[in-house]
Amino acid sequence: MKRIFKGACLMGIAWASLLATAQAGEVDWAALNPAFAKAAYVKDKEACASCHADSIEAYKKTVHGRTFQHGPKGVLQARDCEACHGPRSQHVAAPDASLEFSTEQYSTVCLQCHQDGGRMYWQSSQHKTAEVGCVSCHTLMKKKSDKALLAKDKEPTVCYSCHTTVRGQMQKASHHPVKEGKMLCSDCHNVHGSVGKSMLKGATVNETCFKCHQEKRGPFIWEHPVVRENCANCHDAHGSNNPDLLNAKGSFLCMQCHSYGGHINLPRYNRTSNPYGQGCVNCHITQHGSNHPSGAKFTR
């Protein structure tokens, strides 16, 4: 009991430390771009509006614009345009492109505020290491989506702009209902990073799938090892032309592992094991696991 308590305390301290390092804080502008070294804050939004009136009007319709129109929620937000664009005295005096940001630098600016919760793992995420940044998926100065300042009208459209293979898979006969609008990519993936493979929300493929398919979780008296190991051993989550998102047709999926002779699972012994029949699952009806005392072969 003492060990459990000690472990819980250490875990709590670790989380507290992690959260403390993830608090919002102003970026070091000079370190971000040396051109800011001699710049100062103008502290006058009208100075921006004199050239960027159209952009400011469009910005007012965005989530950020509507959120801050009734007053800032902190010292950083009180700087208005300069909270995100940095001190602009030099730009006002001599407008040029010297204070523009790269995609990675834009992300650093966004992380002044957005580095907690679901964005905690951004620094080690696959998107960041692939040089995808906040502005690759989000548009801040103009409303293009009703959700999350996305760069396109729908979340899947944003994802498909890079993940074209997944877009093709989603058009197959058997697929998760993403194109029907009943699911989103972010239901399974945390695009800002995660501890799981492929930025899955769960720590494993199975944990992610069990979020919706609880009846497959178990525990079962008789467990099917290949199912317990990884749902993707049998299913392609992004789409398949086989029923139930299966990787192969009918009994031929089972025969990838169960190909020993002398059993009716071979097509020449059993007509129901052909590509058009149910084959193995005519008898083995609980292939995800069974709680029946006589269900060792998943027949009940």
C-alpha positions in Angstrom: 0.0 0.0 0.0 2.9 2.4 0.8 4.5 1.7 -2.5 1.2 2.4 -4.3 0.8 5.7 -2.4 4.4 6.7 -3.1 4.0 5.8 -6.8 0.8 7.9 -7.0 2.5 10.9 -5.3 5.5 10.7 -7.7 3.1 10.5 -10.6 1.2 13.5 -9.3 4.5 15.5 -8.9 5.5 14.5 -12.4 2.2 15.7 -13.9 2.3 18.9 -11.9 5.9 19.6 -13.2 4.8 18.8 -16.8 1.8 21.2 -16.5 3.9 23.9 -15.0 6.2 23.9 -18.0 3.3 24.0 -20.4 1.8 27.3 -19.1 1.3 30.1 -21.5 4.1 32.7 -21.8 5.3 35.3 -24.2 7.7 34.2 -26.9 11.3 35.7 -27.0 10.7 37.7 -30.2 14.4 38.5 -30.7 15.3 34.8 -30.4 12.5 34.0 -32.8 13.7 36.5 -35.4 16.7 38.7 -34.9 15.0 41.5 -36.8 12.8 42.1 -33.7 15.9 43.0 -31.6 15.4 46.7 -32.1 11.6 46.7 -32.4 9.3 48.1 -29.7 5.5 47.7 -29.1 3.4 50.3 -31.0 0.4 49.7 -28.7 -1.9 51.3 -31.2 -4.2 49.1 -33.2 -5.1 52.0 -35.5 -1.5 52.0 -36.7 -2.2 48.5 -38.1 -5.7 49.4 -39.4 -4.3 52.1 -41.6 -2.9 49.5 -43.9 -4.6 46.3 -42.9 -8.2 47.4 -42.5 -9.6 44.5 -44.6 -7.7 41.9 -42.7 -8.9 43.3 -39.3 -12.5 43.4 -40.4 -12.3 39.7 -41.5 -10.5 38.8 -38.3 -13.4 40.2 -36.2 -15.6 37.3 -37.5 -13.2 34.6 -36.4 -13.2 32.8 -33.0 -10.3 34.8 -31.8 -11.8 38.1 -32.9 -15.2 37.4 -31.2 -13.5 36.1 -28.1 -11.4 39.2 -27.5 -13.8 41.9 -28.7 -15.1 42.4 -25.2 -11.7 42.9 -23.7 -8.4 41.0 -23.3 -8.1 38.1 -21.0 -4.5 38.8 -19.9 -1.5 40.9 -20.5 -0.5 39.1 -23.6 -3.9 39.4 -25.3 -4.0 43.1 -24.3 -1.3 43.7 -27.0 -3.9 42.8 -29.6 -2.3 42.4 -33.0 1.2 42.5 -31.5 0.4 39.6 -29.2 0.8 37.3 -32.3 2.8 39.5 -34.7 5.3 40.8 -32.2 6.5 44.4 -31.6 6.0 46.3 -34.8 7.5 49.7 -34.4 10.1 49.0 -37.2 7.4 47.6 -39.5 5.2 50.7 -39.0 8.2 52.9 -39.7 9.4 51.0 -42.8 7.0 48.2 -43.9 8.8 45.2 -45.5 8.9 41.4 -45.1 11.8 41.3 -42.6 9.4 40.4 -39.8 7.6 37.6 -41.5 7.6 34.1 -39.9 8.3 30.6 -41.2 5.8 27.8 -40.6 7.7 26.7 -37.5 8.0 30.2 -36.1 4.2 30.7 -36.5 3.8 27.6 -34.4 6.0 29.0 -31.7 3.9 32.1 -31.6 0.7 30.0 -31.3 2.2 28.0 -28.4 2.3 31.2 -26.3 -1.3 30.3 -25.4 -2.0 26.9 -27.0 0.3 24.4 -25.4 -1.9 22.6 -22.8 -4.5 19.9 -22.9 -4.6 18.1 -26.2 -1.5 20.0 -27.4 0.7 18.8 -24.7 2.6 16.4 -27.0 3.0 18.8 -29.9 6.8 19.1 -29.6 7.3 15.4 -30.2 4.4 14.9 -32.6 4.7 13.4 -36.1 3.2 16.5 -37.6 5.8 18.8 -36.1 8.7 16.6 -37.1 7.3 16.5 -40.6 7.4 20.3 -40.6 3.7 20.7 -40.5 2.8 23.8 -38.4 -0.3 25.5 -37.0 -0.8 27.6 -40.1 -0.7 24.4 -42.3 -4.1 23.5 -41.0 -5.5 26.7 -39.4 -6.3 30.1 -40.8 -6.4 32.8 -38.1 -7.2 36.0 -39.9 -10.3 34.9 -41.9 -13.2 32.6 -41.0 -13.1 29.6 -43.4 -14.7 27.0 -41.0 -17.2 26.9 -38.2 -14.8 24.9 -36.1 -11.3 25.5 -34.7 -10.3 28.1 -37.3 -9.6 25.4 -39.8 -8.1 26.4 -43.2 -10.9 24.6 -45.0 -14.6 24.3 -44.4 -14.5 20.7 -43.0 -12.0 18.8 -40.9 -11.6 15.8 -43.2 -10.9 18.1 -46.1 -8.0 19.6 -44.2 -6.6 16.2 -43.4 -7.1 14.9 -46.9 -5.0 17.7 -48.4 -2.0 15.7 -47.2 -3.4 12.3 -46.5 -4.6 11.5 -50.0 -4.2 7.7 -49.6 -6.6 7.8 -46.6 -9.1 9.8 -48.7 -9.1 7.0 -51.3 -9.6 4.4 -48.6 -12.5 6.3 -47.2 -14.3 5.9 -50.5 -14.3 2.1 -50.3 -17.5 0.1 -49.8 -16.8 -0.5 -46.1 -15.6 2.5 -44.2 -16.1 4.5 -41.0 -18.9 7.1 -41.5 -16.5 10.1 -42.0 -17.9 11.2 -45.4 -21.4 10.9 -44.0 -20.5 13.4 -41.4 -21.0 11.1 -38.4 -17.3 10.9 -37.5 -14.2 13.0 -37.8 -10.6 12.2 -38.1 -10.0 13.7 -34.7 -12.4 11.1 -33.1 -9.5 8.6 -33.4 -6.4 10.8 -33.9 -5.0 13.7 -31.9 -3.5 15.8 -34.7 -1.5 17.8 -32.1 0.4 14.7 -30.9 -0.1 11.8 -28.6 1.7 8.9 -26.8 0.1 6.4 -29.2 1.1 5.2 -32.6 0.0 7.3 -35.6 -1.1 10.0 -33.2 -4.0 7.9 -32.0 -6.0 9.2 -29.0 -5.6 5.9 -27.2 -2.3 4.5 -26.1 -2.7 1.6 -28.5 -4.9 0.8 -31.6 -7.1 -1.4 -29.5 -7.7 1.2 -26.8 -8.7 3.7 -29.5 -11.1 1.2 -31.1 -12.6 0.2 -27.7 -13.7 3.8 -27.2 -16.7 3.0 -29.5 -16.6 -0.8 -29.7 -16.8 -1.6 -26.0 -18.3 -5.0 -26.5 -15.1 -6.2 -28.1 -13.0 -5.1 -25.1 -13.5 -8.1 -22.8 -12.1 -9.5 -20.6 -13.1 -12.9 -22.1 -12.7 -16.4 -20.7 -11.5 -17.4 -24.1 -9.4 -14.8 -25.9 -8.4 -14.7 -29.5 -4.7 -13.7 -29.3 -4.6 -12.0 -32.7 -7.6 -9.9 -31.7 -6.2 -9.0 -28.3 -2.9 -8.0 -29.9 -4.2 -5.5 -32.5 -7.5 -4.8 -34.2 -5.6 -3.8 -37.3 -4.5 -7.4 -37.7 -7.9 -8.1 -39.2 -9.4 -4.7 -39.9 -8.4 -1.6 -42.0 -9.8 1.3 -40.1 -9.7 3.7 -43.0 -11.7 1.5 -45.4 -11.9 -1.8 -47.2 -13.9 -3.3 -50.1 -14.5 -6.3 -47.8 -17.4 -6.3 -45.3 -16.7 -5.0 -41.8 -13.5 -3.3 -42.8 -11.8 -6.7 -43.1 -8.3 -6.9 -44.6 -9.2 -9.9 -46.7 -12.4 -11.5 -48.0 -14.3 -14.0 -45.8 -12.5 -17.1 -44.7 -9.3 -16.2 -46.5 -8.6 -13.7 -43.7 -8.7 -16.5 -41.2 -6.7 -18.8 -43.4 -3.7 -16.4 -43.2 -3.1 -17.9 -39.8 -5.2 -21.0 -39.7 -3.9 -22.7 -42.9 -3.2 -26.2 -41.5 -4.6 -29.2 -43.4 -7.3 -31.7 -42.4 -9.9 -29.1 -41.4 -12.9 -27.9 -43.3 -11.6 -24.4 -43.4 -9.9 -25.2 -46.7 -12.1 -24.2 -49.7 -11.9 -27.6 -51.3 -13.5 -29.2 -48.2 -16.2 -26.6 -47.6 -18.2 -24.7 -50.1 -19.2 -22.1 -47.5 -15.5 -21.1 -47.2 -15.4 -19.6 -50.7 -14.9 -15.9 -51.2 -18.7 -15.3 -51.4 -19.7 -17.1 -48.2 -19.2 -16.5 -44.5 -16.9 -19.5 -44.2 -15.3 -19.7 -40.8 -17.7 -17.4 -39.0 -20.6 -19.8 -39.9 -19.4 -21.8 -36.9 -16.9 -19.6 -35.1 -19.4 -16.8 -34.3 -17.5 -15.2 -31.3 -14.2 -14.6 -33.0 -13.5 -11.5 -30.8 -13.7 -13.7 -27.7 -16.1 -15.9 -25.8 -17.3 -16.1 -22.2 -19.1 -19.4 -22.7 -17.5 -22.3 -20.7 -17.4 -24.3 -24.0 -16.3 -21.5 -26.2 -12.6 -22.4 -26.5 -13.0 -22.6 -30.3 -15.2 -19.5 -30.4 -18.2 -21.5 -31.5 -20.5 -20.1 -28.8 
